[in-house]
Amino acid sequence: MAAEAVGIGPGDKVFVPTMTFTASAEIIRYLGGDPVFLDVEYGSCLLTPEILEAGIKRCPGAKAVVVVHFGGRAARMEQGAGSKEQGGGGVSVFGRGGGEGAQRAESIA
């Protein structure tokens, strides 16, 4: 639902971590988008702001990132990652669970 809420559609590129369940990328394809897989940090199996920033440099037209928390660890996606000030075009982030683990979409811009 979050991918649909931020308007993911045909041709949109969305960052997805390599260490995840297939549904994380499958929903992007279902909506017509193209998943762009990003490697994860060794040891934690999580995306980091640095990995995301490198991904944005390689694929500046990406519209969003699916953040996956893994093994009881929360991925740290500070507000600045992917921001316009850091060279990103403003990337929507989903999977940043709230206090009760709720999924929500946020725009980093």
Buried (B, 14 or more C-beta within 10 A) or exposed (E): EBBEEBEBEEEBBBBBBEBBEEEBBEBBEEBEBBBBBBEBBEEBBBBBBEBBBEBBEEBEEBBBBBBBBBEEEEBEBEEEBBBEEBEBBEBBBBBBBEEEEEEEBBEBE
